[in-house]
Amino acid sequence: MPSRIAVIDGVTQPLEDAKVGVTDRGFLYGDSVFETIRTYGGKPYALGRHLSRLARSAEKVHIPLPLSGEELAREIEEAVVAAGNPESYVRVTITRGSGELGLDPSLAEKPLRVILVTPLVAPAPEAYERGISAVTYRVRRASDATDAAGAKIGNYLVSVLAMRQAKAAGAGEALIVDGDGHVVEGATSNVFFVKGEGLLTPPEDAGILSGITRQTMLDVAKDLGVRVEQRAPVLAELPTFQEAFITSSIRELLPVVRIDETTVGAGVPGPVSKKLLAAFRERTRRDLA
């Protein structure tokens, strides 16, 4: 039977019963960092890399982690076992904690940690076979030009609004366009384009979230001898690409066949995307063997 649980500061309970206080700064201000992890074969994939990124995000926004990486990893693994799902979606959130109302971070008493585990709901096979459409969404993100740039922070309002626009257009993702007109990432993903024999993907210094799946895809491309250029393209370049795809922990590699009114390549998932997805899935199986 699928199980949905929450572990709040080490206490496990059904997700439906879980509660966080209304003075928690994650609720009040989005003052938190988080990670999204999926399992393969019931095991959290790339857990060490996810927790390293969580630590980097926390350091950027000056939230002290309440547990060591080893302790948090053990708590996550135990939560996955307790949930007992064939495959699980895991979200780990660290907030600055609760305290008196006010923006001053020193008002928080101690960080709060929350681990949510639910059954994994991956995209349908048809999404990989046919691809998805995307819209572009021009915006300045909350963390741009701040010390938090590149951190996975709880303030996801930009992504929420971007996905609202995508849904209204019947699209599966929104591609964020920065103030200079460059396509930098997806609302909840990293983005890659195929031109000629190589890949193009925005670099970390464009203020993107450095995705765990993005890095794995770069490793896979290197293994396959696929050249990668790290550069953020402008909107006018989109019609020149033969393929496009997004990457994320839950969706792996998902082909994009239409962006706004532009058909990408032949309008179907292309050979480079298919080759990379197959190699990525083989790598995950090998890594957890």
C-alpha positions in Angstrom: 0.0 0.0 0.0 1.5 3.4 -1.0 2.6 5.4 2.0 3.0 9.1 2.6 5.0 10.1 5.7 6.6 13.2 7.2 9.6 13.2 9.6 9.7 16.5 11.5 12.8 16.9 13.7 13.2 13.1 13.8 9.5 12.4 14.6 7.7 10.2 12.0 4.0 10.6 11.3 1.5 10.3 8.5 1.8 13.2 6.1 -1.8 14.1 6.6 -1.2 14.6 10.3 2.0 16.6 10.0 2.0 20.3 11.1 4.5 23.1 11.2 4.0 26.2 13.4 2.7 29.4 11.7 5.6 31.4 13.1 8.1 29.2 11.2 10.2 31.4 8.9 9.9 28.9 6.0 6.1 29.6 6.1 6.3 33.3 6.8 9.2 34.3 4.4 10.3 31.3 2.4 13.4 31.4 4.6 14.5 27.8 3.9 16.5 25.6 1.6 15.5 22.2 0.3 16.4 19.2 -1.9 14.2 16.9 -4.0 15.5 13.3 -4.3 14.1 10.2 -6.0 14.8 6.6 -5.4 15.9 3.9 -7.9 15.4 0.3 -6.6 14.2 1.8 -3.4 17.5 3.6 -2.7 17.9 7.4 -2.7 19.9 8.3 -5.8 23.0 10.6 -5.5 22.1 11.2 -1.8 25.6 12.4 -1.0 25.6 15.0 -3.8 22.1 16.2 -2.9 23.2 16.7 0.7 26.4 18.5 -0.3 24.3 20.9 -2.4 21.9 21.3 0.5 24.8 22.3 2.7 26.0 24.8 0.1 22.6 26.3 -0.2 22.3 26.6 3.6 25.7 28.2 3.8 24.8 30.8 1.1 21.7 31.9 3.2 23.4 31.4 6.6 21.1 28.7 7.9 23.0 26.3 10.2 22.3 22.6 9.4 20.8 20.9 12.5 22.5 17.6 11.7 25.7 16.4 10.1 25.5 15.1 6.6 25.9 11.6 7.8 23.1 11.9 10.3 20.8 13.5 7.8 21.5 10.8 5.2 20.7 8.1 7.8 17.4 9.9 8.7 16.5 10.1 5.0 17.3 6.4 4.3 15.3 5.4 7.4 12.3 7.5 6.3 12.4 5.8 2.8 12.4 2.4 4.4 9.6 3.4 6.8 7.5 4.6 3.9 7.9 1.2 2.1 7.1 2.4 -1.4 8.4 0.6 -4.4 9.9 4.0 -5.5 9.7 7.2 -3.5 9.8 11.0 -4.0 11.7 12.6 -1.1 11.8 16.3 -0.2 14.1 17.5 2.5 13.5 21.0 3.8 15.6 23.0 6.4 14.0 26.2 7.6 15.6 28.8 9.8 13.1 27.9 12.5 10.5 29.9 14.5 10.7 32.9 16.7 9.3 36.4 17.2 7.9 38.0 14.0 10.4 40.1 12.0 12.9 39.7 9.2 15.9 39.7 11.4 17.4 36.2 11.1 18.6 36.2 14.7 15.0 36.1 15.8 14.9 32.4 14.8 15.4 30.0 17.7 16.7 26.9 15.9 16.5 25.3 12.4 13.6 23.0 11.6 14.1 19.9 9.4 11.3 18.2 7.5 11.6 15.1 5.4 8.5 14.2 3.2 8.3 10.8 1.5 5.6 10.0 -0.9 5.2 7.4 -3.7 7.1 8.5 -6.8 5.0 9.8 -9.7 7.2 10.0 -12.7 6.1 11.3 -16.2 4.1 8.9 -18.3 6.0 6.9 -20.9 4.2 8.9 -23.6 6.0 12.1 -22.4 9.3 10.6 -23.3 8.1 9.1 -26.6 6.3 12.3 -27.8 8.1 15.0 -25.9 6.5 18.0 -24.1 5.9 21.7 -25.0 7.3 24.6 -23.0 6.7 28.3 -22.7 9.2 31.1 -22.0 8.8 33.3 -19.0 10.8 36.5 -18.6 11.5 37.5 -15.1 14.2 38.5 -12.6 14.4 35.7 -10.0 14.3 36.4 -6.3 17.9 35.4 -5.7 19.5 37.0 -8.8 22.4 39.4 -7.9 22.4 38.2 -4.3 24.6 35.9 -2.2 21.9 33.3 -2.6 22.3 33.0 -6.4 22.4 29.3 -7.2 21.0 28.2 -3.9 17.9 26.0 -3.8 15.8 28.2 -1.6 12.2 27.8 -0.4 11.0 31.0 -2.2 9.6 29.5 -5.4 7.1 32.1 -6.3 8.7 32.8 -9.6 8.6 29.1 -10.5 4.9 28.9 -9.3 3.9 31.8 -11.5 5.9 30.5 -14.4 4.3 27.1 -14.1 0.8 28.8 -13.9 1.6 30.3 -17.3 2.8 27.0 -18.7 -0.3 25.2 -17.5 -2.6 27.8 -19.0 -0.8 27.2 -22.4 -1.1 23.4 -22.0 2.7 23.2 -21.7 4.7 20.9 -19.4 7.5 23.4 -18.4 8.4 27.1 -18.4 11.8 28.2 -19.5 13.1 31.2 -17.5 14.4 34.1 -19.5 16.6 36.5 -17.5 16.6 40.3 -17.7 19.2 40.2 -20.6 17.0 37.9 -22.7 19.0 34.7 -22.1 17.2 31.4 -21.6 18.8 30.2 -18.3 16.9 27.2 -16.9 13.4 25.7 -16.5 11.0 26.6 -13.7 11.9 23.2 -12.0 14.7 21.9 -14.3 17.8 22.6 -16.2 17.7 22.9 -19.9 19.8 21.6 -22.8 19.8 22.2 -26.5 21.2 20.2 -29.4 22.9 22.0 -32.3 24.9 20.0 -34.8 26.9 17.3 -33.0 27.0 19.0 -29.6 25.0 20.2 -26.6 24.5 23.7 -25.4 23.5 24.4 -21.7 23.6 27.5 -19.6 26.5 27.7 -17.2 26.4 28.0 -13.4 27.5 31.6 -13.5 24.2 32.4 -15.2 22.7 32.0 -11.8 21.1 28.6 -12.5 20.5 25.9 -9.9 23.3 23.4 -10.5 21.2 20.3 -10.9 22.4 16.9 -9.7 20.8 15.4 -12.9 22.4 18.2 -15.0 25.8 17.2 -13.7 25.2 13.5 -14.3 24.1 14.4 -17.8 27.3 16.3 -18.4 29.2 13.3 -17.2 27.2 11.0 -19.5 27.8 13.3 -22.5 31.6 13.3 -21.8 31.5 9.5 -21.6 29.7 9.3 -25.0 32.1 11.9 -26.6 29.3 14.5 -27.0 30.8 18.0 -27.1 29.2 20.4 -24.6 29.2 24.2 -24.8 28.2 26.0 -21.6 26.4 29.2 -22.7 23.0 30.7 -22.2 21.3 31.2 -25.6 19.1 34.2 -26.5 15.5 33.7 -27.6 16.3 34.4 -31.2 18.5 31.2 -31.2 15.7 28.8 -30.3 14.7 28.1 -33.9 18.3 27.0 -34.8 18.3 24.0 -32.4 17.6 20.5 -33.6 16.6 19.2 -30.2 15.9 20.4 -26.7 15.4 18.7 -23.4 15.1 19.4 -19.7 16.6 17.5 -16.8 15.5 17.1 -13.2 15.7 14.4 -10.5 12.1 13.3 -11.0 11.8 13.6 -14.7 15.4 12.5 -15.6 15.7 13.7 -19.3 12.5 14.9 -20.9 12.5 16.0 -24.5 11.0 19.4 -25.4 9.5 19.5 -28.9 7.9 22.9 -28.9 8.8 26.3 -27.2 6.1 28.9 -27.4 5.1 28.9 -31.1 8.4 27.4 -32.3 8.7 23.7 -33.2 12.0 22.3 -32.1 13.7 20.4 -34.9 11.3 17.8 -36.4 8.8 18.2 -33.5 9.6 14.8 -32.1 12.3 13.6 -29.6 15.6 13.3 -31.5 18.4 10.8 -31.5 20.7 12.7 -29.2 18.1 13.0 -26.5 17.2 9.3 -26.8 20.9 8.2 -26.6 21.5 10.4 -23.6 18.4 9.2 -21.7 19.3 5.5 -22.3 22.9 6.2 -21.1 21.6 8.1 -18.1 19.3 5.3 -17.0 22.1 2.8 -17.5 24.3 4.9 -15.3 21.8 5.1 -12.5 21.5 1.3 -12.5 25.2 1.0 -12.4 25.7 3.5 -9.7 23.3 1.7 -7.3 24.4 -1.8 -8.2 
